[in-house]
């Protein structure tokens, strides 16, 4: 289960990188800037979700390790 959580964490980074590239490509095309801003915004959201999920996974692991020591 722990490996599956890490897999999905890195999935957010992959999606964020893809959306960043897509946003930059769309920004260079004239008349398509609204879609570019959307892709760039979702890219930032995906990177935020990576750090958010990573923080809470480590928090849960620390709590589980503390409970097993008792």
Buried (B, 14 or more C-beta within 10 A) or exposed (E): EEEEBEEEBEBBBEBBEBBBEBBEEBBEEEEEEEBBEBBBEBBEBBBEBBEEBBEEBEEEEEEEEEEEEE
